[in-house]
Amino acid sequence: MPAYHLESGADPAREDVVSSGLVAYNDRHSAMLRQRLTPEHRQSTPVESYVLSEAGEVVGGCTGRAVPLWGWLEIDLMWVRDDLRGQGWGARLLADVEAQSAALGCTRAKLSTWEFQARPFYERHGYAVYAEEHDYPPGHTNYLMRKDLTPH
């Protein structure tokens, strides 16, 4: 019987072997995963919307990535300057990024927000919590949220 042992430490060559093994395993179980890893589908499409002042200063924005193959928008960043909050800019930014993604074929969106950020805002705009990461980072809760972009 062969003997095995554990070794710790960063090793790019070994990491490549593990990555290739996982890709091969995934390929056997999901055509969609296999297709996502092909060169023509590897890149996601940036979707971005910004609020600008008259002087061209960025005072708000929402950025994400559309993955049309899987039909998902992944929202990365959302921010509106404090003095402009409550004036509808966030809703417009979110709607614009969602519309850009829908035009690319996305039917769902996901994001994360901490308890001190914008959970109620996202809930008002149709997002629902599907998971909570407690103490991430310590002392905080991160909410993972999702939304269907097309009505059923």
Secondary structure, 3 states (H helix, E strand, C coil): CCCCCCCCCCCHHHHHHHHHHHHHHHHHHCHHHHHHCCHHHHCCEEEEEEEECCCCCEEEEEEEEEECCCCEEEEEEEEECHHHCCCCHHHHHHHHHHHHHHHCCCCEEEEEEECCCCHHHHHHCCCEEEEEEECCCCCCEEEEEEEECCCC
